[in-house]
Amino acid sequence: MLGLGINTVIDTGWSSSSLLNVIAGSFQARVLADGGEVENMVCLNKNLRDLKTGPDSLLIDRYASPSAAYSLRKLRRDYLGPAIRVRRNDNDEEQDIFFNSDGSLDTASLEAFCAGTDGYVDTWYDQANGNDATQDEPNQPKIYDSSTGVVTENGKPALEFDGSNDYFTKAFTLTNPVSHFVVAQASNTGEFIIDGYNNPNRNSLYKSATDQIRLYNAAGIYQTHIDGTQAVFSSISNGSSSLLAVNGSSVTGTHGTTSMDGVTIGGPGTLSAGYFLDGTIQEVVLYGSDQSTNRTGIETDINDHYNIYT
């Protein structure tokens, strides 16, 4: 294949992003040896992924089998369902909001439905397995403001959690090892971005101190996160092979193996007052498996869309 010492696609199975990195590196070396130049390795990796899954493939097409995937962008090419179900605050009418053909949230429909009032999210649909996360009034995060329009973070739609009582929760099978990938902005110490279902600190992301984020399951792993900034949080919870990364920069440690049993988004699993998120969330993808070999590829896919770090 391409003269790189790999015989066929079938031989490799294209099982992980690490293989793409190997091929890209070999391709670069071959081009340099022939007197050429490869200007952008990120683009080369993307082109190789497109050879595998097609140029219109999305995150779940490339990195399959998450337990749940919530996002304000489309994550699976064949997913035809809505992104969110929105409630108008003035009359409590509800409407599903879908995706545009380019995979972005249909903000035109959102604006038309919520014009003149605030809009809150009743359901955040799971694009992977139907584990839809729901919430009742008055605990629903905001997606549309009557004065300023669609809630955004870094120019893209976002769910706004008020720091008081907004959250989603959903029970489903999610046992260790667990990997999760989250796009969020958290402002204050003492806030949970996500946690397990109905129990505290089950692979939770928690603002434990000023400019710090903690991943916790019987023991903590800590990484720098500047308060009030949008970030890609990724983690692997797998005993002594555990990891926490912020914008691709990772630290390792040892974790417990207690299962999450589902997810709480925007608050603690116990739903205790005083620990809810004051910030935004745009994407939560949960795997009931160790995604170490795919982590950098998933992070790159997410950052390509949200443009958070370089």
N, C-alpha and C positions, 0 to 999 in steps of 0.2 A: 504494500500500500504506500504510494508516493515515494517508494524507494527508501523508506525509513526503518526497515528492519521489522515491520509488522506486516504479516502476510495478508490477512483479510479482516474485514469488519466482524465476521462471524467468530474468528479466532479470539478477538479481544472481548466481544460482547458489549463494548462501550459501557462498562459497568459503573464508572465514576468519573467525576471531573478531573481526578488525578491523571487518568489516561489521556484526557484532552491536553493537559499541561505537558505531559511527556511528548505527545505528538507535536504540539506547537513548538516546544523547545527543539526537537529534532528537525522540524521544518526550518526554523530560524537558522540552526547551525548549517544545514544544507545550503540555504540561500546565501549565507555569509561566505561559505567555502567556495561558492560559485561566483563571488564578487558582487553579490546583490545586497539588498538591505530590506529588513522588515521594520516598518516604521511604528507599528502599533500592535503589541502582543495581545491587548485586550480585544481588539477587533478580530485578530486571528483566532483567538479562542471562541469568540462568538460565531465566526464562520464555521468552525469545526463542529460546534454544537448544532448549527443549522443543518449541516450535512447529516447529522444523526437523526434529528427529530423534525426537520423542516423549518423554514424561515419564520413561519407563523406559530411555532411552538411557544408555550408559556411555561411558567415556573413548574407547575405540577406535571406537565408533559415531560419536562427534562429531569425532574427529581421527584419521582412518583411515590405514591402511597403514604401521604400524610394522614394522620388520624383526624385532623380538622384543619380547615384553611379559611380564615376570615380576612377579607380585604376589600378596599374600595377601588381596586383594579381587578380585572379578570385574571385568574390564575390558571385556568385550564381551558384549552382550546375548544373542547366539546361541551363545556358547561353552558347551558342555555337559560339558567334560572336568574333570578334577580340578585342584586348585591345586598340590598337592605330593604326593610319595610319601614316607612316613615309615617309618623303621626303629626297632623296639623294641631297646633296648640289651641287654636280658637274654637274648633268644633269637634276635635278628636277623630276626624275622618282619617283613614289610613290608605296608603298606596305603596305598592312595590315599585322600587326604582331599579332599573336594569343597567346594562353596560352598553356603551356605544360600540360601533363596529371595530374601532381601534382598541377596544378593551378598557377604555376609561369610563368613569362613572358618568351616567347620563344626567349631568347637572342641569341641562335645559328642562328636562321633565321635573327635576327636583325643584327648580326655581318656580316653574309654572304651578306646581301643586302647593307650594308653601308660601306663595306670594302674599305679603301683608301680615304674616304671623311667623312664629318660631316653628321649626320642625325638629322632632325628636325621633330617635331610632327605636322602633319596637322590636325588630328582629335583625340580627346580623347573620346572613345565610352562609352556611358552610359549603364551599365549592368542592369539597372532597368526598364526604360521606353522609351528608344530610344531618350532621350534628349542629343544627341551627341554634344559635344563642339568642334567647329572648329576654325581654324585660318589660315590666309594667310601669305605668305612670305612678309616682313622679321620679322614678329612678333611671330614666332613660337619658343617655347622652345626647347632646345637641348636634345636629348636622346642618341646620339652617337658622340664621338669625334674621329677624324681621327688619333690622336696620342695615346690617352689613352684608347679608346674603349667605352664600354657601360658606360654611366653616372650612378654612384651609390651613395647612401647615406647609411652609416652603412652596406655596403655590399650588398644592394639590389637596383634594378633599380630605377632610379629617373628622373624626368623631371627637367632640369636646366633652371631657369629663369634669364635673364641677368641683371636685375635691370634698364633696359632702356626702353624697349617697348614690352616685351614678355607677352602674356596673352591669355586666352581663355574666351569666353563669350557665354552665351546661355540663351534665354528667354523661360520661361515656367511657369506654375502656381505654385507659392510657397508663400502661404500666412501664416501669423502667426497663431498659434505658429509654430516656426521653430526650429529644432535641427540639428546641423551639427557636423561632426566628420572629422578631417583633420589631415593628417600626413605631416609635413612640417619642413623645416629649414629656418629660416630668420635671416639675419645678422645685418641689420642696422635699426636705428630709421627712421620712416617715410615711411615704406613699408607696402603695403596691401598684405595679403596672399589670402583672398577672400573678396568679397563684393557682393551686390545685382546687379541686371541687370539695367544698364543705369541710375542709380541714386547713390548718395554717401551715405555711412554709413547705408546701409540696412542690419543689422546683420553682420557687417564687422568684420574681424579679422585684426588688425592693430598694427604694432610695434610703440607704442606711446611714448616710452622713453627707455633709456638704461635698458636692462634686464627686459622689461615689455611688455605685450601684452594687447590689449584692445578689448573688444567686444562692439559694439556701434549700437544702434538704438534709437535715440532721447535722450538717456542717455548712459553713459559708465559704464562698469564693467571691473576692472583691475586685472590682475594676474601676478605673476612673471614668466618670461621666459628668460633664459639666452641667450644672443645674440649668434647667430651662431650655436645653438644646435638643433638637431632634436627633435621633440616633437609630442605627440598626443594632439591636441587641440579639446576639445569638448564643446559644448554650448547648452543651452536651452534658447530660447527667448520666454517668455510667461508672459509679464506684470510684476507683482510683484513677480512672481515665476521664475525669470530668473537666469541663472547660467553660469559661465565660469570655465572650468577646464583645467589644463595643466598637462599632465602625471598623471591624476587621482586626482590631488589636486585641490579642487574647492572653489570658492567664489560665493556668491549670491548677487542679487541686483534687481533693478526694471528697466524695459526696456519699450520702446514704442512698438507699435503693427503694424507699417508700414510694408507692405509685401515686400519681396525681389524681386518678379516677375521674378526670374531666378537667374543666378549666373555669376560673373566675377571671374575668377581664375587667381591669380598672379598680380592683379592690382585693382585700384579703379573703381567703377561703372561708374564714369565720364570719365575714361581713361585719366585723367590729367597727364601730364608729371611730372616726379620727384617723383612718388609714387609707381612705379612698384617694384615687388619683386626681390631682389638679393639673390637667394637661390634655394631650391628645394622643390618640392611637389611630393608625391607618392600616396596619396589617398584623395578623397573628397566625403563624403557621406552626402546627404541632406535629411532630413525628413520634410514634411509639417505637423508636429505633435509634441507634447511634449513627448520626449522619456526619461523622468526622471526615470521611473521604469526600463528601459533597459540600461541606460547610462553605468553603471559599467560593464555590460555584454558585450556591444559593445566595450568599451575601452579595456577590457581583450582580446577579440577576435583580435583586431587590434594589441595590444602589444605582443600577442603570436606570431604573424607573424613577426613584425618588431623588437622586442626585444629591446625596447628603455629604459624602466625603470623597476625597481624591486619593 
